[in-house]
Each structure stands twice: as C-alpha cells, then as structure tokens.
C-alpha cells in the first residue's frame, strides 16, 4: 500500500485566522518502506512572518520572499500525494492547513478519511508517556541529531521511521513463503539446484534391527503390554 508521510510549517496556528502554510515535506512509502521519492517546497505566505513562528522553524520574510505561492505548486502537490493515505503527527493541524490552501486555490479538500494520525497511535500504544516527535524518536532510537529547528522535510523523514515503529516495527507481518518476492524464490531454486543429490534414507527397520528389538523385549519379565494382548480368560485369571 502506498502512503504519504507529510509535515507542514506555517505562520501560526489558525488558518481561519489568516495563517498560511510556508513549507511542506512529503515522504513516499510503499508497504511501510521508504521508496526514496519525496516532495518538498517552500511557499511565500503573502503575509509577514510572526517572530514566534520564525523562532520555531527559522523561515524569515526575506527567505520566503522569492519562493512560489502555494497556488503555483498546487498541481505538483496533488499529483504527488495522489489518493494515498496521508500520515502526519497531530494530523488535524496539517490537514487543516493543507485543506485551507487547497480551498483558496478552488481545489477540493483532501478527505479526512485518508488521515492517519501518529499522535493518536502513540497515545494508544503508550498511554501516559510523552508523545512529541522528539520524545518518540528517543523512544524508538531514531536519530534526530540534525533537528535543530522544525523543518517539514526532515520532520517527515523522522516521522516515517517513527510510524514504522508504531505500526509493528520493521517486521510488519508474518508473511508465508508464497508472499515472498519472486527474486527470493528464484534464488532459493538456484541454491537447491546446486546442492548435491542424496540417496533417500530407509524408513523401515532392517531384519537385524527387528531381531535385536525382539531380543531386548524378551529380557523384560512380565511386560505390561502382554497382559492387554492376552486372551480375556487369562486376564481374569491374573
């Protein structure tokens, strides 16, 4: 299954209050494995960047002044995410901004049924623990040493690793041999063909083995099985 892990950076917390998306980072996964494909873009929000938001992600008015508007890249974004489920941390926040930007461009919203929220997964799996992205990276041993400030692409890359751990780790399922890739089956066939042929092992006792077994049984005095094999009248007499 194709899934897109994504993260956004914004000018604030409320798209309804005029805040805008300024960065998006998307990581493609198929079968919970990163494919190497990603999408990343900065946007000119067409409004000043509050100092509080700049302190979080480091994106200034000067840096964003020559960046494209969201509307200039909307077709690329829609094409990349396709109809795949979208994974995000505190996903309602990112979905809110993504759908607000799509609405401004006259495009349909991304359906909320496509949302997979790793915050909900983390709270279910580890109730009472810390559930920030930093805390989950620490819990699962994900290297976040380069995360000096928030960044959409880096955070999406970290979240992709966290998502794998939250959904079962690298061993996602217990597939049977029939589910294995064809290349593995071919390799196994080649290895089997190169093994030397062995003569089939006999599975019946030889005459000598039968004789030794009978000789051993003869050494046992009054064996229990002979009582059950004896005629009924003899059992009563015993």
KACORVEN-V577359 format. One record per backbone hydrogen bond with DSSP energy under -0.5 kcal/mol. NH is the residue of the N-H (numbers start at 1). CO is the residue of the C=O. If there is no record, write none. Layout:
BEGIN
NH/CO
NH/CO
END
This chain:
BEGIN
3/29
4/85
5/3
5/27
6/4
6/87
7/25
9/23
11/20
15/13
18/15
19/14
22/9
23/9
24/41
25/7
26/39
27/5
28/37
29/3
30/33
31/1
32/1
33/30
35/28
36/28
39/26
41/24
43/22
44/68
45/43
50/48
54/50
55/51
56/52
56/53
57/53
58/54
60/58
64/60
65/61
65/62
67/64
72/69
73/69
73/70
74/70
77/73
78/74
79/75
80/76
81/77
82/78
84/81
85/2
86/114
87/4
87/85
88/116
90/88
91/88
93/90
94/90
95/91
96/92
97/93
98/94
99/95
100/96
101/97
102/98
103/99
104/100
105/101
106/103
107/102
111/109
114/111
115/112
116/86
118/88
118/116
121/117
122/118
123/119
124/120
125/121
126/122
129/126
136/132
137/133
138/134
139/135
140/136
141/137
141/138
142/137
147/144
148/146
150/56
155/151
156/152
157/153
158/154
159/155
160/156
161/157
162/158
163/159
164/160
165/161
166/162
167/163
168/165
169/164
172/170
175/173
179/176
180/177
184/181
185/181
186/182
187/183
188/184
189/185
190/186
191/187
192/188
193/189
194/190
195/191
195/192
210/206
211/207
212/208
213/209
214/210
215/211
216/212
217/213
218/214
219/215
219/216
220/217
221/219
223/220
226/223
227/223
227/224
228/224
229/225
230/226
235/231
236/232
237/233
238/234
END
